[in-house]
Each structure stands twice: as C-alpha cells, then as structure tokens.
Amino acid sequence: MTATSLRLVAHGHTASLRRAHFGGADDGLDEGGLRVALAQAHADPGGRGHLGVHDICLSSPAAAARQTADAFGLLPTIETALADCDYGDWSGLSLEEVAGADPRAVHDWLSTPDTAPPGGESVTTVRDRVGSWLDGHCGAGRRIVAITHPLVIRVAVVHALGLPTAVYRQVDVEPLAIVRLTGQGTRWHLRLGAPRAG
C-alpha cells in the first residue's frame, strides 16, 4: 500500500469560536477570520507551501469550513464525517450559560468523553465517526486536504496516535492550524515540520 498524505486544516475564526460558544448556528467566518485566511493564502499563492500538492480537497459541511477553503482558492467536496460535534440543546450557548442552567450536566461532559449534551453527540461519538473516516483513508495513497473544525482535528490526532479519547482535551488546535498526518498500512504518523512546496 502507498502512504496517504493528509493535511487537516482548521477553519478560520467565527463569532461563536471567539466567544467560546458551543457550535451554534452555522455561522461563517467573521470579518477577522476571513481577513486572516485571505492573508495566509496571499502570502503563499496557490497554497502549495502550506497545503502541498493534493489529489482531493474535502470540507466539513459548515459555512466556516467552506469559506476557509474558498479563501485558499480550493474547491472542496463536502464530507459529512468532518462535521463538527452536534452540541444539541447547548448549541449557541456559552459554557457559563450551560453551567448556570445545569451544572451537573456540564461536570459530566467535562469529565467523561462518553457524555453527550442533551440531544447531541458525545466526544466519543465524534471520535468514532472521524476515526472510521481516517481508517478508511489510511494507506490509500492519496494526498488529501481536509478543512474542518478544531474539535474534529483534536480527536483525529488522538485517534491517529491510538491515545485514550480523554487526551483530546490536551490537544490545542488554533484557527487555520494545519496538522499533517501520514498513513501507511493501518498506522498513522503525526508529521511536524516547516511547510514546503510540493
């Protein structure tokens, strides 16, 4: 089998992300998020150094991911496996608002990745979804760029390295961060290094 090259790109800033709200409506990039994404793309015309040559570009269905792809001049195919966590009844609310209404539920959610917000997905469920998608591409010999959400990238890294799901809380992914994974056979490797062309 040939190695798969995967670049996971976190979408730019949204109003919900800046306010640290759970998901929320499908808000797009805010003015600052779009400006920074465009500046990053213009600093590297064609995105080759940042994203490399790719065979396929995929995107979460969310507006922020699609707009980030557009800022980089990419034409992604929508991939539902890359969707953000469904926060159910907590969508659009801040942690403080949810904790004020139901402190026990927040405690359980913060303590256990298997706990889901009412009507939503647990982090374990997101990891299972993203992990299945990752495993399906390992060793396929494709060069993939995927624009998605910070949480999705966090659980992807944890899954790729075979770590317990709870470790995702120790992985920080900033807007427009690029995480590189290489998959060969049935194993993924995290690649750290300076961007390069090609």
C-alpha atoms as a printed R data frame, in Angstrom:
    type eleno elety resid chain resno       x      y      z
1   ATOM     1    CA   MET     A     1   0.000  0.000  0.000
2   ATOM     2    CA   THR     A     2   1.083  3.553 -0.717
3   ATOM     3    CA   ALA     A     3   1.167  6.164  2.029
4   ATOM     4    CA   THR     A     4  -1.645  8.654  2.379
5   ATOM     5    CA   SER     A     5  -0.736 12.292  2.983
6   ATOM     6    CA   LEU     A     6  -3.425 14.107  4.961
7   ATOM     7    CA   ARG     A     7  -3.418 17.783  5.851
8   ATOM     8    CA   LEU     A     8  -6.149 18.736  8.306
9   ATOM     9    CA   VAL     A     9  -6.840 22.473  8.245
10  ATOM    10    CA   ALA     A    10  -8.809 24.201 10.997
11  ATOM    11    CA   HIS     A    11 -11.279 26.754  9.680
12  ATOM    12    CA   GLY     A    12 -10.770 30.427 10.489
13  ATOM    13    CA   HIS     A    13 -12.333 32.381 13.337
14  ATOM    14    CA   THR     A    14 -16.094 32.642 13.684
15  ATOM    15    CA   ALA     A    15 -18.075 34.729 16.148
16  ATOM    16    CA   SER     A    16 -19.011 31.579 18.097
17  ATOM    17    CA   LEU     A    17 -15.394 30.442 18.268
18  ATOM    18    CA   ARG     A    18 -14.214 33.814 19.564
19  ATOM    19    CA   ARG     A    19 -16.958 33.861 22.206
20  ATOM    20    CA   ALA     A    20 -16.247 30.234 23.169
21  ATOM    21    CA   HIS     A    21 -19.807 29.142 22.443
22  ATOM    22    CA   PHE     A    22 -20.879 25.588 21.704
23  ATOM    23    CA   GLY     A    23 -21.174 25.246 17.946
24  ATOM    24    CA   GLY     A    24 -24.129 27.479 17.384
25  ATOM    25    CA   ALA     A    25 -25.866 28.291 14.180
26  ATOM    26    CA   ASP     A    26 -23.866 27.527 11.067
27  ATOM    27    CA   ASP     A    27 -22.081 30.843 11.268
28  ATOM    28    CA   GLY     A    28 -19.464 31.634  8.699
29  ATOM    29    CA   LEU     A    29 -16.096 33.252  9.186
30  ATOM    30    CA   ASP     A    30 -16.219 36.580 10.949
31  ATOM    31    CA   GLU     A    31 -14.511 39.602  9.391
32  ATOM    32    CA   GLY     A    32 -11.210 38.944 11.161
33  ATOM    33    CA   GLY     A    33 -11.292 35.237 10.353
34  ATOM    34    CA   LEU     A    34 -11.818 35.902  6.656
35  ATOM    35    CA   ARG     A    35  -9.120 38.584  6.606
36  ATOM    36    CA   VAL     A    36  -6.523 36.286  8.209
37  ATOM    37    CA   ALA     A    37  -7.440 33.354  5.933
38  ATOM    38    CA   LEU     A    38  -7.071 35.546  2.844
39  ATOM    39    CA   ALA     A    39  -3.779 36.973  4.123
40  ATOM    40    CA   GLN     A    40  -2.408 33.479  4.735
41  ATOM    41    CA   ALA     A    41  -3.474 32.397  1.245
42  ATOM    42    CA   HIS     A    42  -1.983 35.503 -0.408
43  ATOM    43    CA   ALA     A    43   1.290 35.016  1.479
44  ATOM    44    CA   ASP     A    44   1.530 31.665 -0.287
45  ATOM    45    CA   PRO     A    45  -0.185 31.870 -3.702
46  ATOM    46    CA   GLY     A    46  -1.770 28.570 -4.657
47  ATOM    47    CA   GLY     A    47  -1.404 27.269 -1.101
48  ATOM    48    CA   ARG     A    48   1.372 24.931 -2.214
49  ATOM    49    CA   GLY     A    49   3.779 25.561  0.639
50  ATOM    50    CA   HIS     A    50   1.114 25.388  3.322
51  ATOM    51    CA   LEU     A    51  -1.058 22.642  1.908
52  ATOM    52    CA   GLY     A    52   1.110 20.883 -0.638
53  ATOM    53    CA   VAL     A    53   0.006 19.276 -3.865
54  ATOM    54    CA   HIS     A    54  -3.205 17.347 -3.287
55  ATOM    55    CA   ASP     A    55  -5.418 14.904 -5.152
56  ATOM    56    CA   ILE     A    56  -8.608 15.818 -3.347
57  ATOM    57    CA   CYS     A    57  -9.882 18.605 -1.117
58  ATOM    58    CA   LEU     A    58 -12.626 17.841  1.384
59  ATOM    59    CA   SER     A    59 -14.594 20.102  3.700
60  ATOM    60    CA   SER     A    60 -16.953 19.911  6.619
61  ATOM    61    CA   PRO     A    61 -20.465 20.947  5.562
62  ATOM    62    CA   ALA     A    62 -20.180 24.047  7.798
63  ATOM    63    CA   ALA     A    63 -20.044 27.506  6.231
64  ATOM    64    CA   ALA     A    64 -16.830 28.384  8.090
65  ATOM    65    CA   ALA     A    65 -15.009 25.407  6.594
66  ATOM    66    CA   ARG     A    66 -16.314 26.050  3.085
67  ATOM    67    CA   GLN     A    67 -15.399 29.753  3.322
68  ATOM    68    CA   THR     A    68 -11.898 28.879  4.544
69  ATOM    69    CA   ALA     A    69 -11.468 26.583  1.545
70  ATOM    70    CA   ASP     A    70 -12.706 29.367 -0.730
71  ATOM    71    CA   ALA     A    71 -10.215 31.826  0.798
72  ATOM    72    CA   PHE     A    72  -7.439 29.402 -0.142
73  ATOM    73    CA   GLY     A    73  -8.799 29.040 -3.661
74  ATOM    74    CA   LEU     A    74  -9.830 25.419 -3.091
75  ATOM    75    CA   LEU     A    75 -12.918 23.655 -4.438
76  ATOM    76    CA   PRO     A    76 -13.781 21.082 -1.791
77  ATOM    77    CA   THR     A    77 -16.131 18.134 -1.837
78  ATOM    78    CA   ILE     A    78 -18.372 18.104  1.239
79  ATOM    79    CA   GLU     A    79 -17.588 15.263  3.657
80  ATOM    80    CA   THR     A    80 -20.149 14.795  6.443
81  ATOM    81    CA   ALA     A    81 -17.703 12.742  8.536
82  ATOM    82    CA   LEU     A    82 -15.767 16.005  9.037
83  ATOM    83    CA   ALA     A    83 -18.754 17.838 10.550
84  ATOM    84    CA   ASP     A    84 -18.381 19.491 13.937
85  ATOM    85    CA   CYS     A    85 -19.781 17.920 17.074
86  ATOM    86    CA   ASP     A    86 -23.552 18.229 17.364
87  ATOM    87    CA   TYR     A    87 -23.973 20.052 20.672
88  ATOM    88    CA   GLY     A    88 -27.730 19.531 20.701
89  ATOM    89    CA   ASP     A    89 -29.537 21.780 23.194
90  ATOM    90    CA   TRP     A    90 -26.269 23.542 24.040
91  ATOM    91    CA   SER     A    91 -25.706 24.857 20.524
92  ATOM    92    CA   GLY     A    92 -25.071 28.594 20.513
93  ATOM    93    CA   LEU     A    93 -24.673 28.820 24.300
94  ATOM    94    CA   SER     A    94 -21.560 29.598 26.317
95  ATOM    95    CA   LEU     A    95 -20.136 27.171 28.864
96  ATOM    96    CA   GLU     A    96 -21.128 29.625 31.598
97  ATOM    97    CA   GLU     A    97 -24.730 29.721 30.391
98  ATOM    98    CA   VAL     A    98 -24.984 25.948 30.298
99  ATOM    99    CA   ALA     A    99 -23.261 25.562 33.670
100 ATOM   100    CA   GLY     A   100 -25.668 28.069 35.201
101 ATOM   101    CA   ALA     A   101 -28.654 26.063 33.992
102 ATOM   102    CA   ASP     A   102 -27.326 22.528 34.527
103 ATOM   103    CA   PRO     A   103 -24.000 22.346 36.401
104 ATOM   104    CA   ARG     A   104 -24.166 18.551 36.787
105 ATOM   105    CA   ALA     A   105 -24.507 18.009 33.036
106 ATOM   106    CA   VAL     A   106 -21.500 20.260 32.361
107 ATOM   107    CA   HIS     A   107 -19.454 18.464 35.014
108 ATOM   108    CA   ASP     A   108 -20.299 15.101 33.454
109 ATOM   109    CA   TRP     A   109 -19.488 16.378 29.954
110 ATOM   110    CA   LEU     A   110 -16.143 17.825 31.066
111 ATOM   111    CA   SER     A   111 -15.248 14.659 32.981
112 ATOM   112    CA   THR     A   112 -16.327 11.915 30.594
113 ATOM   113    CA   PRO     A   113 -15.933 11.877 26.792
114 ATOM   114    CA   ASP     A   114 -18.862  9.427 26.609
115 ATOM   115    CA   THR     A   115 -21.300 12.042 27.955
116 ATOM   116    CA   ALA     A   116 -23.308 13.924 25.318
117 ATOM   117    CA   PRO     A   117 -25.125 17.249 25.594
118 ATOM   118    CA   PRO     A   118 -28.913 16.740 25.592
119 ATOM   119    CA   GLY     A   119 -29.894 15.863 22.031
120 ATOM   120    CA   GLY     A   120 -26.286 15.974 20.827
121 ATOM   121    CA   GLU     A   121 -23.162 13.874 20.294
122 ATOM   122    CA   SER     A   122 -20.542 12.811 22.794
123 ATOM   123    CA   VAL     A   123 -16.870 13.384 22.023
124 ATOM   124    CA   THR     A   124 -16.507  9.597 21.876
125 ATOM   125    CA   THR     A   125 -19.141  9.505 19.128
126 ATOM   126    CA   VAL     A   126 -17.273 12.216 17.207
127 ATOM   127    CA   ARG     A   127 -14.035 10.265 17.589
128 ATOM   128    CA   ASP     A   128 -15.715  7.090 16.307
129 ATOM   129    CA   ARG     A   129 -17.061  8.956 13.277
130 ATOM   130    CA   VAL     A   130 -13.796 10.718 12.475
131 ATOM   131    CA   GLY     A   131 -11.726  7.633 13.285
132 ATOM   132    CA   SER     A   132 -13.727  5.479 10.859
133 ATOM   133    CA   TRP     A   133 -13.182  8.098  8.179
134 ATOM   134    CA   LEU     A   134  -9.435  8.219  8.928
135 ATOM   135    CA   ASP     A   135  -9.087  4.448  8.912
136 ATOM   136    CA   GLY     A   136 -10.801  4.304  5.533
137 ATOM   137    CA   HIS     A   137  -8.105  6.527  4.015
138 ATOM   138    CA   CYS     A   138  -5.003  5.067  5.672
139 ATOM   139    CA   GLY     A   139  -2.620  3.608  3.116
140 ATOM   140    CA   ALA     A   140  -4.830  4.558  0.159
141 ATOM   141    CA   GLY     A   141  -2.015  6.528 -1.473
142 ATOM   142    CA   ARG     A   142  -3.916  9.793 -1.826
143 ATOM   143    CA   ARG     A   143  -2.886 13.341 -0.990
144 ATOM   144    CA   ILE     A   144  -5.823 14.855  0.882
145 ATOM   145    CA   VAL     A   145  -6.501 18.343  2.219
146 ATOM   146    CA   ALA     A   146  -9.451 18.486  4.615
147 ATOM   147    CA   ILE     A   147 -10.872 21.698  6.089
148 ATOM   148    CA   THR     A   148 -12.712 21.055  9.314
149 ATOM   149    CA   HIS     A   149 -13.211 22.079 12.943
150 ATOM   150    CA   PRO     A   150 -10.702 22.287 15.794
151 ATOM   151    CA   LEU     A   151 -12.508 19.563 17.794
152 ATOM   152    CA   VAL     A   152 -12.544 17.229 14.789
153 ATOM   153    CA   ILE     A   153  -8.792 17.717 14.335
154 ATOM   154    CA   ARG     A   154  -8.185 17.155 18.053
155 ATOM   155    CA   VAL     A   155  -9.986 13.792 18.045
156 ATOM   156    CA   ALA     A   156  -8.361 12.872 14.715
157 ATOM   157    CA   VAL     A   157  -4.902 13.319 16.244
158 ATOM   158    CA   VAL     A   158  -5.884 11.305 19.319
159 ATOM   159    CA   HIS     A   159  -7.292  8.518 17.133
160 ATOM   160    CA   ALA     A   160  -4.315  8.529 14.769
161 ATOM   161    CA   LEU     A   161  -1.906  8.109 17.689
162 ATOM   162    CA   GLY     A   162  -4.050  5.473 19.424
163 ATOM   163    CA   LEU     A   163  -4.491  7.551 22.582
164 ATOM   164    CA   PRO     A   164  -7.410  7.492 25.047
165 ATOM   165    CA   THR     A   165 -10.209  9.805 23.937
166 ATOM   166    CA   ALA     A   166  -9.902 11.968 27.087
167 ATOM   167    CA   VAL     A   167  -6.463 13.131 25.856
168 ATOM   168    CA   TYR     A   168  -8.225 15.330 23.273
169 ATOM   169    CA   ARG     A   169  -8.521 17.999 25.995
170 ATOM   170    CA   GLN     A   170  -4.720 18.310 25.956
171 ATOM   171    CA   VAL     A   171  -4.548 18.964 22.209
172 ATOM   172    CA   ASP     A   172  -4.979 22.616 21.230
173 ATOM   173    CA   VAL     A   173  -5.809 23.472 17.627
174 ATOM   174    CA   GLU     A   174  -5.949 27.142 16.687
175 ATOM   175    CA   PRO     A   175  -7.912 28.585 13.760
176 ATOM   176    CA   LEU     A   176  -6.129 27.974 10.431
177 ATOM   177    CA   ALA     A   177  -3.726 25.499 12.030
178 ATOM   178    CA   ILE     A   178  -2.522 22.742  9.714
179 ATOM   179    CA   VAL     A   179  -1.932 19.255 11.108
180 ATOM   180    CA   ARG     A   180  -0.113 16.767  8.903
181 ATOM   181    CA   LEU     A   181  -0.690 13.027  9.149
182 ATOM   182    CA   THR     A   182   0.844 10.273  7.043
183 ATOM   183    CA   GLY     A   183  -0.928  6.934  6.860
184 ATOM   184    CA   GLN     A   184   0.698  3.714  5.723
185 ATOM   185    CA   GLY     A   185  -0.814  0.280  6.109
186 ATOM   186    CA   THR     A   186  -3.034  0.630  9.160
187 ATOM   187    CA   ARG     A   187  -0.965  3.218 11.046
188 ATOM   188    CA   TRP     A   188  -0.962  6.983 11.061
189 ATOM   189    CA   HIS     A   189   2.043  9.144 11.899
190 ATOM   190    CA   LEU     A   190   1.966 12.765 13.028
191 ATOM   191    CA   ARG     A   191   4.340 14.876 10.953
192 ATOM   192    CA   LEU     A   192   5.803 18.060 12.372
193 ATOM   193    CA   GLY     A   193   7.954 20.374 10.313
194 ATOM   194    CA   ALA     A   194   8.177 23.528  8.288
195 ATOM   195    CA   PRO     A   195   5.845 23.879  5.291
196 ATOM   196    CA   ARG     A   196   7.450 23.194  1.948
197 ATOM   197    CA   ALA     A   197   6.387 23.293 -1.649
198 ATOM   198    CA   GLY     A   198   5.244 20.110 -3.349
